[in-house]
């Protein structure tokens, strides 16, 4: 018996505020559905974060519906749980996956913690925060007992484990029941396969690059889903790779070679069918960040969808900070203005001082609005 295991499709995510990136996530999801149908598994497991938001945009809902209907037409059931992005943190709130109940999606939830397919048990629980880990562990113990009479047992969860993300986990590896043949996890965006208990514990990773720190993992292990065969004593897991719509390019260039490097990058990006995302770090030398930022964007904006820049100038003795030697109470607003002057942007300075005021007053809602408006204005340009 075979099944497809995917997770973290994050449909509706408009990365960097770009509709093109939102479309990329839709395109990869469609590709995953087509690949699954071509592989003809017995069923599909989606381990959470089908959507980016608990209230997804209309196109995300329609794209999911279209894919789930295709699976239904191919007689491939899909079992799913809600991830942290799917969950409304409110008691008795329903995740958006519930909308597809009549289209063939079988939602694993507290009300329906498991399903059976012949001698196969498929059980699990939606995402639980670290503050609700105790309740989750108790729920897992109940699920474990329910699974004991079945020949093949699959556990479906969307959680971070201390073994893989020591500082951001929700549960410890010792909390995960060990009698399952396959633990189908979501939440971590890198691919992971480990021996665990009576079988395997696996994260298929996200289907698209959700954060820039996933680029190295993608280059090494790809993005996609798993095709899992549980016919034997130990699950056999095959990577099914998806072709991402556009490249993510990471470059580190020296300031002394800036123009030559920009010419090289421009020549390469101009050869691509789709504009890539470029993440570039300029290092070495004494330079003005705002000037380098303008140079990067003037040189590469036509051939790149987005240019994300970082700077590491050579440490030098900067102009004396007029506030460093002052022992008495300081004007924090003026300190912020002074330290943001290198950006040469009134909007950045207004963002910093505005956040200072609202956060000092404890008005987190106003601070969030200021930050939101700043980035909305940035993306609109």
Secondary structure, DSSP 4 states (H G I P E B T S, - for coil): -EEEEE----BT--GGG-HHHHHHHHHHHHHHHHHHHHHT-SEEEE-S-SBSSSS--HHHHHHHHHHHHHHHHTT-EEEE---TTT--SSTTPPPGGGGGGGGTEEE--SSS-EEEETTEEEEE-----GGGHHHHHHHHHHHHHHHTT-SEEEEEEE--BTTT-TTT-SB-GGGS-S--SEEEEES--S-EEEEETTEEEEE---SS--SGGGHHHHHHH-SEEEEEE-SSSS-EEEEEE---SS-EEEEEEEGGGHHHHHHHHHHHHHTSSSPEEEEEEEESS---HHHHHHHHHHHHTTTEEEEEEEEEPPP--PSPPTTTT--S---HHHHHHHHTGGG--HHHHHHHHHHHHHHHTT-HHHHHHHHHHHHHHHHH-
